[in-house]
Amino acid sequence: MFVMASPLVTPSAELVKKGAKAIVLPDFRWLRCDIKSTSLLGNCMLRTAAPTRIAAEAILVRDGELTEASASNVFVVRNGTVLAPPKSHLILPGITYDVVLEILRANAIAHQVRAVAESELRTACEIWITSSSREVLAITTLDASRSAAASRLCVRPRVRALQQFKRP
C-alpha cells in the first residue's frame, strides 16, 4: 500500500476575485473516464500542459463537445442559464459538481444538464471549474484571450457564496 498526503491549497482571495486562465485541449483520454483508477495518465499529461501555457487548468473537448477539465468539472453560463455536461463514461463524477447542481436546484437558479458544444464554451457569459480544492472558480481567460466571461460574473459569485455556506 502507498499513501501520500499534502496540504490542501485552496485558491487565493485574489484568484477567486480575478478568475483564472485555462486552455482548451482535445480530450484524448480513454473512453472510461468515469472510473477513478490508478491509471490517470491522460489526465496527468493534460494537467501538466496547462502550466506550460501559463494556465491554471486544461478544459477538454471531444468531438466538438465539452467533457470536463483535466482535474475539475466545468460549468458554463449562457443567457442566464448554467449549463453542465451530463455525467457519462467521459466524465469523472465530482463531489463539487453534485453540490453545485444541488445548490442550483435548491435556489431556483436556471440550469440544464446537457451536452455543451465547444462553441457554447467559447462564447459563454461565464465559465467555472469546480473541484473539492478549487471550489467554484471562474475562468476569465480562455486560450490566452480574455473571455466574454471576464467582464460579467453574474451567477458564479452567488453560487460560490452558497457553496461556502454549505461547507461543513
N, C-alpha and C positions, 0 to 999 in steps of 0.2 A: 504494500500500500504506500502511496505517495501523497502527502498532504502539504499544501503550500498556503500561506496566508500573507496578506499585505494590507497596509492601511487603506481604508476606504477614502478615496479622494473625490469629493463632490465638486461641481462647477463653482468657480469663484462668483462673488456677487457681481463683479464687472462682466463676466462672461454671461451670466444669467440676464443681465440688463441689455448688453450689446448684441448677444447672439453669437453663434459660432459659424465657421466656414465648413463646407462639405463639398465633396466632389461626387460626380455620378460616374459609376463604372459598370461594365457588363457583369451580370451575375453568372459566373461560370461554375458555381458550386454544383455538387451532385444533386440529384432530384429528391433527396430525402432530408431537406434542410430542417424539418420539424423534429428530427432526432438529435438530441443533445448527446453526442458521443465523444470519445476521446480523439476523434478524427475531425477536427475543425480546421484543417489545414487551409482550405479555401478561404474561410473567414479570416484567419490569421494573415494570409497573403494580402487580402483586400484591405484589412485593417492597417497593415503597415504601409500600404500605398498612400493613405491619406496624409500622414505627417510629411512624407517626402514632397507632397504638393501643398504643404502648409495648410492643411485642413484637419479638422477635428474628427471627421467621420467620412466614410465612403458609403454613399447611398447606391443601392443596387437595382438594376433594371434588367429584366429578362423578357425577350420577345416584345419589347415596347411597353411593358408594364412594370410598375414599381413592385418590388418584393419587400425588401427591408433594408437595413443598413448592416455594415459588417459586424457591429456589436450592439445594435439597438433596433427598435421598431421605428417606423416613420408614419407620421400623420401629416396631411396637408389640409389647408382650408381654402375652399373655392366658393365664392358667392355666399359667404357666411355659413357654409356647411363644412363640418370637419369630415374628411374622408380617410378611411383606414383600409388598407388591403386586408382581405379576409384571411383568417388562419387557413393554412393549407400545407401540403407537403413541401412547399417552397419557403416557408417562414417558420422560424423557431419561435414558439409562443413565448411571450414575455409577461411577467407579472405586472409590470407597469402598464403594458398595453391593455391588459384586462382592467386594471384600476382606472385608467383614463376612460375607457368605454363605460365603465360603471358610473364615473363622475358625470360624463356627458348625459347618460340616461337619467340619472337622479336629479340633474339640474336643468332638464329640458333644453339642452344645448343641441341644436340641429346637427345630426351626424348620419353618415351612411357607411356601412362596412361593405365595400365592393371593390372590384378591380379599379386601379388608378393608373391611367395612361401616363407614360413619360411626359407627354405634352402638358398634362394637368399638373404634374410635379413642377415642371419648368415655368409654368405661368401661375403658380399658386399665390394666393394672398399671404399665406403663412405656411411655413414648413417647420415641423417639430421632429426631434428624435426623442425617444423615450427609453429609459432603462432604469434599473434599480439604482445605479450610481449617478447617472446623469439627470434622473427625474424627468422633467419636461423641459427640454432645452430648444430654444429657437435656432433655426438655421437662417442666417441673414445674407450669407454669401454662398452661391452655388457655382461651382466650376470657375472660380476666380472673378465672377461678376456679381455685383450686388443684386440680390434677387428682389423681385417685387415685394417680397415679404419684409424686406429690411425696413421699410418706412411705415408699415402699418400692422403692428402686432395687436390685434383686437381681441382674439379669443384666448390665445395662449396664456397671457397673464392671469386671467380668471381661472383657467383650468389648473395652472401651476399652483395658484393660491389654494384652490380646493384640494389639490393633491397634497400639499404641505400640511393642510389641516387634517387630512385623512391619515397621515403617517402615524404609526404607533408611538 
